[in-house]
Amino acid sequence: MIKNFKWLLLASLSFVACNNNDDDSAPVEIPITPGSAVLTKYVALGDSFSAGYSDGALFVKGQEGSYVNVLSQQFAAAGGGAFTTPLTSDNVGGLLFGGVSNPDFVPRVAILGFNPDGTPKIAPVPFASTTEVMAHITGPFNNLGIPGAKSYHLIAPGYGSAAGLSLGTANPYFVRFATVPGTTVLKDATDQNPTFFSLWIGGNDVLAYATSGGVGVNQTGNLNPATYGKSDITDPGVFANVYSGLVTKLTEKGAKGVVANLPYVNTLPHFTTVPVNPLTASVLGGGSVAIGNATIKALNAQLYGPLKQALTAFGAGDRISLLSETNANPLLIKDESLPNLSAQLTAAFTPTLGAGTAAFYGLVFGQARQAKSTDLVLLTTKSAIGAAPTDKDSGIGIAPPSPLNKFGITYPLQDKHILIPTEIAEIKTATDAYNITIEATAAAKGLAFVDTRATMAQLSSGGIRFGTFQMTSSFVTGGAFSLDGVHPSARGYALIANLFVDAINTKYTATLRHVDLSVYPIQYPAVIK
């Protein structure tokens, strides 16, 4: 009960910070001014971060707490005009397509109780979505943040066309509010003749690859984004060309603006929460250390020992170590970057297992190894550990038989479950290239620049202090991120808004105010009133 109370407190409490001022002299109030910026017509372009996506979905309360909406409220005191957002229909999240739900657009998640060990049970809220994609809402809207959008999507004609949904060339969020089916996000922005803009785009150009476990393709060298898959990495040259074009168009009538760079994925809790070595004796024994130790002995004798012996003979003994009864053990994974030793393992196991079973072992373990600290396990992989592979996710087209039917323990986790060092390096290389373009473009066009990469790194390595509280990237408890581990919480979005305020104040000699982070919750309840 005490554990549950602790998590309930973290899930529901909105902290309040207070500052004491012992100086009897009255502070001098600095007037709020826009400096050299003109804030009368503000438009925001971007992806899910701009939209206010949180807890795995887009919903009204999250949209209202988006950093661009918070920013627009700060602009209001300095001459900012009305700021409109294409609000969804509820606080449930998810989308309907002609009245039919879609498994790719489900309700948001929330803490819906507690597990036996006292940790929070995170699951979709038990309510029905009511936001209909085909029920078009009339704009134009100032907030043009589109969940899922990559850089080149902002200039793609028909990205808001319902006819393109079945072809994969349109985005349902933009379909709801695009001014006309053939328009682009950029055109819907520039047609409003903005005096000020924000642009934070490029995250999905690598993030979709990362959250898929690297199952996409690194398209570096391919200059035709029309041939890209949804989980691919965008060529840095394509990104540079698109990005400079976006900014050129946005500034051609004299508008000023603020842009932001991109964080590394290893600063997001989606990639850092699940350890590479969660297999303790207690875990393997379902809570019983005695059963776990017996399981470890059996696994070492029947699987890990023979595998290590065979792999050692082929000069690859470092791929597998025997399991420990006293230490936490690493997950068993497939590393597609390793030489495939399927044929060698098949030959080694044939005398003892027979040709058929040996061939199966060779197929399954030819590129298997235990996870290392240089790997990143996806947050979504947590539920797969120990689960039985199916014919659809085993990687070999069939459901493996017992005892080789426990992901991460007796059967390797697959590509979609984990990022290996070669994939992490590809993501970092692309991110670095995009960030060079963003910062150089900001300097060339005289725009305010926000270094979100540095801030996200700070959140993941000690945190950021405000008032008497510490804000970190820790999953659930850190306060900066929502329950999907990628998108910010309401407090996280408020922090981002303050970063944008700082950049605008510095570049344009404005005197915009910060928002008080303590009044923004770290999590949304299951029922939002």
C-alpha positions, -999 to +999 in steps of 0.1 A: +000+000+000+029+023+008+044+017-026+011+024-043+007+056-023+041+068-035+033+063-071-002+078-067+013+108-052+037+112-081+010+107-106-015+132-091+005+159-073+010+193-089+039+208-071+039+244-061+072+263-058+075+295-039+103+320-037+112+341-007+126+376-010+142+390+021+149+423+004+125+450+016+131+471-015+104+468-041+116+452-074+116+472-105+090+459-129+104+456-165+077+462-191+069+432-213+079+441-249+085+422-281+118+440-288+124+440-326+101+410-331+065+416-343+042+391-327+008+401-341+006+371-363+023+340-351+023+306-368+040+275-356+053+247-379+065+214-367+056+178-358+041+161-327+061+183-303+045+214-317+011+198-318+012+189-281+012+152-285+016+134-251+011+100-235+010+084-270-019+104-284-032+139-294-060+152-272-074+185-262-057+191-229-023+181-244-029+205-273-037+233-249-005+226-231+017+225-262+048+246-260+036+267-290+003+274-273+020+283-240+044+305-261+015+323-278+000+331-243+033+348-234+032+367-267-002+381-259+013+405-233+037+418-260+012+425-287+006+389-298-027+382-316-051+353-315-036+318-318-059+290-330-053+253-327-071+225-346-084+209-315-094+172-314-128+162-301-120+148-267-094+141-240-092+105-250-070+106-280-070+083-310-087+088-343-117+074-362-116+068-399-152+069-412-164+059-377-139+030-375-110+029-350-075+023-363-048+004-342-022+029-353-041+058-337-053+046-302-063+064-270-037+079-248-021+059-219-024+067-182-017+051-149-046+027-143-036+011-110-005-007-099+013-040-105+020-065-078+054-051-072+040-016-066+050-001-099+023+018-119+003-001-145+004+020-176-023+012-202-047+030-227-076+048-210-108+028-213-128+053-233-138+055-269-122+080-293-146+105-309-122+125-332-132+118-368-106+123-394-132+128-422-150+155-403-131+184-417-127+215-394-123+250-409-092+270-405-068+284-411-050+275-379-019+291-363-007+258-349+005+237-378+022+210-358+015+177-374+022+145-355+044+122-376+055+148-400+091+147-414+108+177-428+099+171-464+062+165-455+058+202-448+063+209-485+044+178-499+012+187-519-017+165-509-003+158-474-037+169-462-058+150-488-082+123-477-076+105-509-040+101-500-046+082-468-049+048-484-018+055-504+003+065-474+009+100-489-013+119-465-014+125-428-048+121-410-041+149-385-035+173-414-064+159-434-087+171-406-078+208-410-059+214-443-074+244-460-078+225-493-068+189-501-039+198-524-022+224-501+010+220-482+017+228-445+041+255-456+015+272-479-012+271-451+014+289-430+026+315-454-009+323-467-016+338-433+012+363-438+028+356-404+049+383-387+066+357-365+070+319-368+085+290-349+099+260-367+109+228-349+111+200-374+134+170-382+129+148-352+108+123-371+135+122-398+154+099-374+130+092-346+107+069-367+138+048-374+148+047-338+113+038-324+111+010-349+142-005-335+161+004-367+140-018-390+139+010-416+165+020-441+192+047-438+185+066-469+217+086-469+227+090-505+191+087-518+179+121-528+143+111-536+121+111-505+092+099-525+109+065-523+114+065-485+095+043-461+079+057-430+107+043-407+136+055-428+163+080-420+162+111-443+192+119-463+210+149-447+212+166-481+175+163-486+169+177-451+193+206-458+175+215-490+140+213-475+149+231-443+166+261-461+136+263-484+112+263-455+130+292-438+135+311-470+098+310-477+088+319-442+111+349-440+107+363-476+082+389-464+102+400-434+089+377-408+112+369-379+112+336-361+127+311-338+140+276-347+153+246-326+177+218-331+172+182-323+181+160-293+199+127-294+175+098-289+196+084-261+184+113-239+147+102-242+134+078-216+118+056-244+154+044-250+169+044-216+143+031-192+145-007-198+179-020-188+199-043-210+203-067-180+169-072-163+172-110-159+178-116-122+171-149-105+139-133-090+127-122-124+135-156-140+117-173-112+086-152-113+094-137-079+110-168-064+148-167-062+150-205-056+130-212-088+151-186-106+183-202-096+170-236-107+160-220-141+194-205-145+211-239-139+189-255-165+194-227-190+232-229-186+232-266-190+208-269-219+212-237-239+237-211-229+265-236-222+262-255-255+259-222-274+289-207-258+310-239-264+300-240-301+305-203-307+339-204-289+350-230-314+342-205-342+360-176-325+328-160-313+326-171-277+322-135-265+287-135-279+273-156-250+282-159-213+267-183-188+239-168-166+247-157-131+227-167-100+238-136-081+240-108-108+215-093-132+218-110-166+217-094-200+189-100-226+194-124-255+191-104-287+197-107-325+224-085-339+221-083-376+255-066-379+272-098-368+286-124-392+259-151-395+271-184-381+239-203-388+257-229-410+285-235-385+260-239-356+239-263-376+269-284-383+281-283-346+247-293-332+237-320-358+255-349-340+236-343-307+203-327-318+197-343-352+197-324-386+163-308-383+166-295-347+202-284-354+191-264-384+165-247-363+191-238-337+214-225-364+186-204-379+176-189-345+211-183-330+233-175-360+234-138-351+225-140-314+244-124-286+237-110-252+229-073-249+256-048-238+256-014-223+261+001-258+226-012-268+194+007-263+163-014-254+130+003-264+104+011-238+078-009-258+101-040-255+094-043-218+062-062-224+079-085-249+105-098-225+096-134-216+066-134-240+062-161-266+072-151-302+045-156-328+048-164-365+045-127-372+073-114-349+097-143-345+117-133-376+116-168-390+079-171-401+068-196-374+062-196-337+091-214-320+083-243-298+090-246-261+115-241-245+128-217-272+097-195-268+107-168-244+118-135-260+151-122-245+156-154-225+156-185-247+148-167-280+166-136-292+148-103-292+145-091-328+156-060-347+124-041-338+130-045-301+164-029-297+189-005-311+223-019-316+255+003-318+256+005-357+220+018-357+226+042-329+256+056-348+235+060-380+210+080-360+236+102-343+253+109-377+221+120-393+211+141-362+244+159-362+241+167-399+205+180-394+216+202-365+245+217-385+219+227-411+195+241-385+220+262-367+237+275-398+203+285-413+193+303-382+226+323-382+222+331-419+186+343-416+191+361-383+167+339-364+165+330-327+180+296-320+170+271-293+195+244-283+171+216-272+199+190-276+218+205-247+187+208-226+176+172-232+211+161-224+210+180-191+176+164-182+191+130-187+223+137-167+214+152-134+184+173-144+173+209-142+164+226-110+135+251-106+124+264-073+129+236-048+123+208-073+144+188-098+132+180-132+148+150-150+142+126-179+135+096-156+104+077-168+072+084-148+089+103-119+112+128-136+085+152-146+098+162-180+083+134-202+049+118-207+041+081-203+051+073-239+087+081-231+092+103-261+070+133-259+071+159-230+046+161-202+027+193-196+055+205-174+081+195-200+063+215-227+062+245-204+100+241-199+104+241-237+083+273-240+106+290-215+136+279-236+120+296-266+113+327-246+149+329-236+161+326-273+136+352-285+146+376-257+182+372-265+179+376-303+153+403-305+159+421-272+124+412-261+113+410-224+089+381-225+082+363-193+087+327-183+058+306-172+058+290-137+067+254-143+052+243-109+016+250-120+019+224-149+013+187-139+038+160-146+011+136-157-025+136-168-050+116-148-070+088-165-101+111-164-095+147-175-123+170-165 
